[in-house]
Amino acid sequence: MKLLPKRWFRSDRAAGSTGPASIGPASIRPASIRPGAEPYAAGDGDVGVLLIHGFTGSPASLRPWAEQLVAEGYRVRVPRLPGHGTSWQELNLTGWHDWYRTVEQAYLELAGSTRTVVVGGLSMGGALALRLAELHPVAGLCLVNPALRNNDPRLVLLPILKRIIASTPGISNDIARPFADEIGYSRTPLRAVGSMLQLWDVTIASLHRVDCPILLFRSLHDHVVDPSSVRLLRDRIGSAEIDERELRLSFHVATLDYDAPYIISESSRFVRRVSSDRIKQ
């Protein structure tokens, strides 16, 4: 995952930040949710689908996917992860426990009102989906460019960097299709990055516990997540069924890119099959 730009050291001052001291709770006001970044909840079917957006992104990245699933009769939830869809400074005050708690609450609400639940995730949302499946009996996972690893050697310096530099240039909107917008951030908050790395470690350690079917989409031209994340997933996962599909026309945020119709149609078939199989059990 490309979290640090090549010229990361000057990035904070160039953005007008005064450093980490400027992001403390006493100096930041709660930001309002950006238009289009609101959580999404619709549908009243007896099969639930939970979709989870990525790091520094928002529910906007999953909205077309969610709306089509609702049109097909599913009960769909797309929560807004804490610190997302507002400001990167606010995200820097949150951590993976906050993000996971929101995901788990949405799952439990769906599980209590439907017969079974399928979970989908984009990027870091894929890691959160996997963590959820380690702890709860989801019927299946639909993962789009899941993030579980970063090969940047500079990340060993993150414990020091995050005390010196509040943020670096952002990673959002890696999309080939013109004018598409996931309503993400132009900055990447480093304290939150450190927490995401902790999420990865916790999730990787228990991947063997995931035994549900997985539909995995991987962009061949992803400028954010390294292919090593998928290799790691395949090596450690406990699932007997992993159906991997290559996306040749899309960048990282494939759910808003040229391959989005393919993702939507194939995931719909997957949801229909695995939910039916789970209900029959």
Buried (B, 14 or more C-beta within 10 A) or exposed (E): BBBBBEEBEEBBEEBEBEEBEBBEEEEBEEBEBBEEBBBBBBBEBEBBBBBBBBBBBBBBBBBBBBBBBBEBEBBBBBBBBBBBBBBBBBBBBBBBEBBBEBBBEBBEBBBEEBEBBBBBBBBBBBBBBBBBBBEBEBBBBBBBBBBBBBEBEEBEEBEEBBEEBBBBBBBBBBBBBEEBBBBBBEBBBBBBBBBBBEBBEBBBEBBEEBBBBBBBBBBEBBEBBBBEBBEBBBEBBEBEEBEEBEBEBBBBBBBBBBBBEBBBEBBBEBBBBBBEBBEEE
